């Protein structure tokens, strides 16, 4: 079956189908294939919280342990307004496969809360995060399940996860989460790791074709945690970043965009590449959602609720 064939399936259906096809190719017993496909547990929780204006609201969150045969479950927490139960299950299946292929002593997990973090304040996101962790804390732990950042989450959110879990068990437990700030025991290089992986994969592919990134013209969709690092690291290898886009618009420069100026513009409060004053704006969104406020300083990461 080709990749195009999978486009008619949902994310969960496609993930399950891939596992079944691989199991059949390996001549695994039907019962074993089903055991591999089915998640060990799916936790769905209600997340009541109070908005900054004093009104009450409620969200739905999930944490899925797909497989823990090889070790503690491992996988990110996603904050997105389109996340749902089936998507989280599909992503957890992917994490099980990734850790197994890399031969790591870990299983696969994923978590998510259905909401758009761009429309909530930092204090509201903190309250949402802490309540979510409280609801699933009995399933977390360095020997059970270790979350990580994903779409819509970052080091600050991981700091709240660590603190809420640690409060519940009565002692600091840095090993409960990865992707936390360096000051709280995070790993050096974690911030750039995913973008670095993109560049390394591209470099390996080009090497098989007998060439390198030097002089290659690259356009990147998204200039967040992953895209910005991918752009910088590719540029450091001699590539020309000629196009960038995000929710606010798209910019282009055939001679290469000045990433230093773009990064400085974001530090100064710019919300989109289209507003950085760099390159030609070739498209602009009609409406830009309010972005997350600048991250709290890590010294404030563990402030009380």
Helices and strands as residue ranges (DSSP letters): G 3-8, H 11-25, H 30-37, E 41-50, E 56-67, E 73-80, H 85-101, E 108-114, G 117-119, H 122-136, G 137-139, E 145-149, H 155-169, G 174-176, G 182-184, H 190-208, E 217-221, H 225-236, E 240-246, E 249-252, H 259-267, G 273-275, E 280-284, G 298-300
